[in-house]
Amino acid sequence: MPFQFSHYFNRTIWLKCHLYLALWFGLLFSLIGLTGSLSVYRAEIDLLLNPDLHIEAQQDQPLSLDKIVAQVRKFHPNRHGAWTLEMPRRPDSPIIVWFENPKESVDSFYAPLMVAVNPYSGEVINSRFWGSTLTTWLLDCHTHLQLGADGRDIVAGLAVLLSISVVSGLYLWWPGFSGLYKAFKVRQNQGLMRFLMDLHRVVGVFSAGFLLLLSFTGFHLAYPELLENLTASTGMGHGDTGPTVSSTAAPNDNPVNITQAVLVARGLFPSSEVRRVTTPAGELGTYKINLRQKHELNQHHPFTNVWVDRWSGQIRSVTNPIKFSNGQVFTTWQWPLHTGEALGDSSRLLWFILGLTPLTLWLSGVANWLSRKGLLQDKPIDLKAFARTRGQQLFKTAVRMRKWSAHKLQPWIILAIRKMAELIDRYKN
């Protein structure tokens, strides 16, 4: 039977494909997008829920990292092994000290201990497990739907299905070059359903490239080994990964401390910023100093690493992104492109809005489908009158609230977010 190209691009087939993907998986697409949007501002949300994490910036120099670790070990005397110190990005933020495998969560998919420490006083502010806070719970929903390794596989599959949905939507939308002008028109005087469908098309077209990018990067963040094999790069899936480097010097009574190890590492990269420091585990352990050079796209998880021998102070291994191959560079881009940090903090609002587009597309598409089935009634709308009325109402509300200051509104915002956190805790228990 001869190959019929038009058969595989039949509009009816693509329409059914687009429809069924939305009906079966649209809610999950929306959930992953929404949790991703909220995770963009997870630091701000966590601070809002935990105001004790705000550190009063002081003129004094922060304590040495050795004193910070000593305070943490004094507070957690029965936790033996490596600790990772994550440096604050701002002077009013705490140092977060991580313990990867606490006994309390040994059976969990991922639940390290996070200890927040005041960098000026050494006070342990709080100790929390990943997944027990609202922001980490939301991030776990985004990455594996709270289902562990099986959930990660599901999310990776959803990334592929979302790509198919986007491509099928673009095919159904394409009007030809002669009809491009009308294809971007949003009609607001032909009923609610026509408006929603026009909105569906326009939002879908403008967000298609970004959604394909997020799907691609999200899939490879779930399966980093796949891309690493394709690009002949290993250990590039995440900034925290890398080779296991052991000490080769003989143990002695004068080991190198953290401050000295950081000085040795920064000697190779004097203009870099210290992002993380991991202490040695056992006699063969080494210090791992994670640095960020100015050219690196990765803001939170850079790939400049120096391993320093704890006994001799000698450098045992180095990873320098400047020397990466093209395949390694491409692989390291996946995380900052997915989170938006490749474009800096200015892109966070854009990534937040993009995370809401699956929900917008799903609601508008399902509403139109229900209308066609006779389950939802169309009605006329007048957006100009609606905007004028709502604008007047918002203006009157603003006038009434003009005497309200930010500190009077903040308790209500905090209360709303805390209620949401309580609902999630009730769901978990």
Buried (B, 14 or more C-beta within 10 A) or exposed (E): EEEEEEEEEEEEEBBEBBBEBBEEBBBBBBBBBBBBBBBBBBBEBBBBBBEEBBBEEEEEEBBBBBBBBBBBBEBBEEBEEBBBBBBBEEEEBBBBBBBBEBEEBEEBBBBBBBBBBBBBBBBBBEBBBBBEBBBBBBBBBBBBBEBEEEBBBBBBBBBEBBBBBBBBBBBBBEEEEEEEEEBEEBEBEEBBBBBBBBBBBBBBBEBBEBBBEBBBBBBBBBBBEEBBEEBEBBBBBBBBBBEEBBBEBEEEEEBBBBEBBBEBBBEBBEEBBBBBBBBBEEEBBBBBBBBBBEEBBBBBBBBBBBBBBBBBBBBBBBBBBEEBEEBBBBBBBBBBBBBBBBBEEEBBEEBBBBBBBBBBBBBBBBBBBEBEEEEBEBEEBEEEEEEEEEEEEEEEEEEEEEEEEEEEEEEEEEEEBEEBBEEBEEEEE
